[in-house]
């Protein structure tokens, strides 16, 4: 919200300078984020009169002028077409410094095509007064020469204020001025409104849904003349960032910025039947709004209609042809109150926002609606002329005024301030709170959205009395074990992953639909779509972390960062609750490139493969002391067949990993395969932990035996290992697969597998007979139990 210092001065006697006011506003809760000075003329620009104009001997468009600046006559070379003798213009003398974007430039003595020039005559754009650069700024003929030009201009200071959603009254100059008046203990002067009466035009306005539109007023002004608004109004609007259009449109915008109530002026010729009907849109209706776009409406949308069709989306934007035209002579001035929730919903669903909707969805002052209409009427009659010939007001009963009983001692206790009863009453009444009796306060209409109890009154007292006067009170903090905090679990997981050697990435929760459905686990119907996305590229909630980590890999590969080991922990969303919960947490891991680029020789060239990613997951599960986990081959459309496996925790699928299919890596220019794991955090974080027992390292040597056999090609390594472990061979320490072979030598559909069995005792050195006996028993069990052919 832009607030003009000069505009504020119309309603209060400002004893603070433009530089002092921001600190006062910020301490009162209205944070000033930026300050811009407008109409500020650089020192060194003075008024001067052109005495003569002669053509430049070396140029067909330059002129050599003699210019009187009061105390001396200077020679100026100028290219403007209107540098005629007798004109009074602004002259930038030598040494004058102008702003040029983020930098500056200084006027110096110079030569133009061989002729000396001792300054620069200025256009309006060069002085920052307008965009007019067609010629010099010509001043009135009676302007005194030699006067600093800045003294003739009305400079202004505009504050860019951050308005919190609970203070819609600050979206107007009067709302801000009201608080400043309380801060400075001065009087607030309200603008003049038209109190003239006009005949009631029955049937002009019909409100079909008074819950969504409890107040609607229409005033007819005939004989208006559309033209430019006066200079003072154009300057005021331009200062706060609104482009002047025409007097009638400018008046509605001016009153909106002044009183915080959006208004609209209809050309009565565009109202079929000369009627206004406030109703919900019918199914299938649409409207082309002022932005030129067509919007399909539903019965959830409140509309302003004529006898045939919608002419405006209530509280949001008017129709393309409903507004003021250059030949408009009779207008219908609208001032209304619309339900904030209805406007907010309509604005979000249509993806349409405006200055009007910004105010209506936060809550307009209901009691100011009719006054704002009469204020605009006053300005129309003064500026555009015409005659006030009719009106129609429809108003539902006003809601009951909220009354709050306040205990002054309680307020002092909340604030820690020794503020007197009279000071409390003075502050609250200066802010517009009514006082029916000591301690009984009625909430003004512009504060009904946020003042509901005694604590809110205490806050108002603190704002005006001075937040800087609140005492510093030591806080006795109650500490608790961080491990009881829910984020500790995630933080612990994050530390474990970085400890393994992975780098964390963070991607946004909003992605585009194409990226979301590239993950073949999800269809477009299963995506969750916000009503009002930031853009089409951020139009859906991510259903998994896969699109984000793929984009991150693509970004890094494009910048020649080829060795990647990444992970992300994040929230994901799915509309199909039969497949996944609507919201869940997920872990993604991606590995590609070299595993140890920091090493040398052959080790440095080793690239990541499927088993490296499996090892990372095993390390994570082991670090987290997960009791029961295993891996099994799987098929997933996101991963290559035969290069994909599932992670099972407590016999439930916790995730899947493998080599990403080419369709998902297309265009990445990968030089090595990309391996990705997708793990559901719920299964990982709720897994039963194993108990760690101390097992001393054996002081005795180990011995090993090998066993090899020919097995069906489908036989999985996991099944063999499980079988050997269930054989409970005495002193068997571990089992290692060291060879797999397929080929003509073993036959089609078969493979050769070779394992090394390591035996060790914690109590003594094992004998060959003991190890050989165990080894032979295992060979027999493998042949009988798995049906393999021993070699």
Helices and strands as residue ranges (DSSP letters): E 2-4, H 5-8, H 18-27, E 31-38, E 45-55, E 63-68, E 73-78, E 88-93, E 97-100, E 103-106, E 110-112, E 115-117, E 119-121, E 138-139, G 149-152, E 156-162, G 168-170, H 173-184, E 205-207, E 215-222, H 231-239, H 247-259, E 263-267, G 268-270, G 272-274, E 276-280, E 286-288, E 294-296, E 302-305, E 310-313, E 317-318, E 330-337, H 340-350, H 355-360, G 366-368, H 369-383, E 387-395, E 403-405, H 408-415, H 421-430, E 434-437, E 440-442, G 445-447, H 454-465, G 467-469, G 482-484, H 486-500, E 503-504, E 510-511, H 513-518, G 524-526, G 536-538, E 540-541, H 546-558, E 564-573, E 583-592, H 601-604, H 610-623, E 629-633, E 639-649, E 652-660, H 662-665, E 674-680, H 681-685, E 703-712, H 717-726, E 732-741, E 750-759, H 768-785, E 789-790
